[in-house]
Structures are given as C-alpha cells and as structure tokens.
Amino acid sequence: MLDGCAPDTDEARGLLIELETQTSLPRALRARLLGVPAHSLRRWEDNTRKPDRAACRLIALTCAAVVGLDAFQIRGIMMEQANAVARDSSRAASERLKALRSIPHLGIVQAELSRRILGLTQDADSSERRAA
C-alpha cells in the first residue's frame, strides 16, 4: 500500500477505523494527528464523504507511522511536537499559540486514558476474584 500509490477510499476508511480501534484516541486527537479538521475525519469515518487521493495517501502514511504505538506513546509524540512548535521563534505567532493551546488538551487526554486503563484493570481484577 505504501509503494507510492494511495489506497482507495475504502481502504483508507478501513485504516481510519483501525486507527480508532488500536489507539482509543478521541476523534479530535486523531484529526490533529492526521492534520485535518475533526469534521472531515468524522465524515470520512461515517462514509458520508470520501477523502481525495492525497488524503488517502496521508491516512496510509500516518497509520503506518503509528502502527505498534499505544495511545500514550502517540500522545507523547504529539506533546513533543506541540512543544517544539511553541518554542520555534521562526514560526508565526498564531501557529505557536495554537500549539501552546493544544498542550493542556493532550494532558487531559492522558488523564482520561489513565482513567480508562484503571477502570479496565479494576474490571479484570473483579472478574478474576469472581472466577476464583
């Protein structure tokens, strides 16, 4: 798929669903990871709009780059990138400000992911106790 050709729209949609399933990242962060508006991602996922060829290629490249990473690792990479943009004085002030604004949101996502993992762990522990 990454041999220079973009996947077709059905393959790209499958990759988006796989990205959602594997990372458990909220749509807003998946959109930020792809560099597209959240409403575009929603339409692609809902199959109400089809991504163009360039977007299909972007989806394939992004998914290939994050395969095997968990949500915490992806969030960490996004946090590092936001920090780098915010510190880069050669960037426009609006771009740096946008990056700064995203940092607290990424921290909230980490807290939410931790809460979910804790809940899953507690559920698994409860199941094991009932089975024993």
For each residue, the residues with C-beta under 8 A, 3 or more apart:
1: 5 7 11 60
2: 60 61 64
3:
4:
5: 1
6: 12 53 54 56 57 60
7: 1 11 12 15 56 57 59 60
8: 11 12 56
9: 12 13 50 51 56
10: 13 14
11: 1 7 8 14 15 56 60
12: 6 7 8 9 15 16 44 51 55 56 59 60
13: 9 10 16 17 44 45 47
14: 10 11 17 18
15: 7 11 12 18 19 59 60 63
16: 12 13 19 20 30 41 44 45 59 63
17: 13 14 20 21 45
18: 14 15 21 22 63
19: 15 16 22 23 25 30 62 63 66
20: 16 17 23 24 25 27 30 45
21: 17 18 24
22: 18 19 67
23: 19 20 30 66 69 70 71 74
24: 20 21 71 113 116
25: 19 20 29 30 33 71 74 75 109
26: 29 30 109 112
27: 20 30 31 38 41 42 45
28: 31 32 38 105
29: 25 26 32 33 74 75 78 105 106 109
30: 16 19 20 23 25 26 27 33 34 41
31: 27 28 34 36 37 38 40 41
32: 28 29 35 78 102
33: 25 29 30 62 66 74 78
34: 30 31 41 58 59 62
35: 32 58
36: 31 40 41 55 58
37: 31 40 41
38: 27 28 31 41 42
39: 42 43
40: 31 36 37 43 44 49 51 55
41: 16 27 30 31 34 36 37 38 44 45
42: 27 38 39 45 46
43: 39 40 46 48 49
44: 12 13 16 40 41 47 49 50 51 55 59
45: 13 16 17 20 27 41 42
46: 42 43
47: 13 44 50
48: 43
49: 40 43 44
50: 9 44 47
51: 9 12 40 44 55 56 59
52: 55 56
53: 6 56 57
54: 6 57 58
55: 12 36 40 44 51 52 58 59
56: 6 7 8 9 11 12 51 52 53 59 60
57: 6 7 53 54 60 61
58: 34 35 36 54 55 61 62
59: 7 12 15 16 34 44 51 55 56 62 63
60: 1 2 6 7 11 12 15 56 57 63 64
61: 2 57 58 64 65
62: 19 33 34 58 59 65 66
63: 15 16 18 19 59 60 66 67
64: 2 60 61 67
65: 61 62
66: 19 23 33 62 63 69 74
67: 22 63 64
68:
69: 23 66 73 74 77
70: 23 73 74
71: 23 24 25 74 75 109 113
72: 75 76 110 113
73: 69 70 76 77
74: 23 25 29 33 66 69 70 71 77 78
75: 25 29 71 72 78 79 106 109 110 113
76: 72 73 79 80
77: 69 73 74 80 81
78: 29 32 33 74 75 81 82 102 106
79: 75 76 82 83 103 106 107
80: 76 77 83 84
81: 77 78 84 85 99
82: 78 79 85 86 99 100 102 103 106
83: 79 80 86 87 99 103
84: 80 81 87 88
85: 81 82 88 91 95 96 99
86: 82 83 96 99 100 103
87: 83 84
88: 84 85 91 96
89:
90:
91: 85 88 95 96
92: 95 96
93: 96 97
94: 97 98
95: 85 91 92 98 99
96: 85 86 88 91 92 93 99 100
97: 93 94 100 101
98: 94 95 101 102
99: 81 82 83 85 86 95 96 102 103
100: 82 86 96 97 103
101: 97 98 104 105
102: 32 78 82 98 99 105 106
103: 79 82 83 86 99 100 106 107
104: 101 107 108
105: 28 29 101 102 108 109
106: 29 75 78 79 82 102 103 109 110
107: 79 103 104 110 111
108: 104 105 111 112
109: 25 26 29 71 75 105 106 112 113
110: 72 75 106 107 113 114
111: 107 108 114 115
112: 26 108 109 115 116
113: 24 71 72 75 109 110 116 117
114: 110 111 117 118
115: 111 112 118 119
116: 24 112 113 119 120
117: 113 114 120 121
118: 114 115 121 122
119: 115 116 122 123
120: 116 117 123 124
121: 117 118 124 125
122: 118 119 125 126
123: 119 120 126 127
124: 120 121 127 128
125: 121 122 128 129
126: 122 123 129 130
127: 123 124 130 131
128: 124 125 131 132
129: 125 126 132
130: 126 127
131: 127 128
132: 128 129
